[in-house]
Amino acid sequence: MQGNLPPEAQEKIEQLQDLQETAQTVAVQKQEAESSLDDAQAALEELEDVDDDTTMYRQVGELFVQTEYDEAQDQLEEKTDTLEIRLETLEKQEERVQTQFESLQEELQNLLGGGGMGGPAGPGGPGAGGA
């Protein structure tokens, strides 16, 4: 069916598919960042219940290395800050991709005559499935 579409429509469908892949990649990265952030915040909360003079260890690759309380706290706080910034960046990227996707979807529908011809079509399914 895609062979019957004008080249411009085929190009827009390919762009929609690329944006969908990008959106999935961003969603996975966002989920990983959220999980890491939750872990770091939980570790910080646990650290509050530990005495300052308690012997502590941090994992470095396959090894556990002794560390000071203050150093462990600083590293966790820095990791939390970094992950929060990463999460904000991914959320903005997710919004941009969604906006681009919607705009491109609208362009494709206009190109195909208001969406009547291409709404639920096979290649347009992921991008124009609800149209």
Order of alpha helices (4+ residues) and beta strands (2+ residues): alpha-beta-beta-alpha-alpha
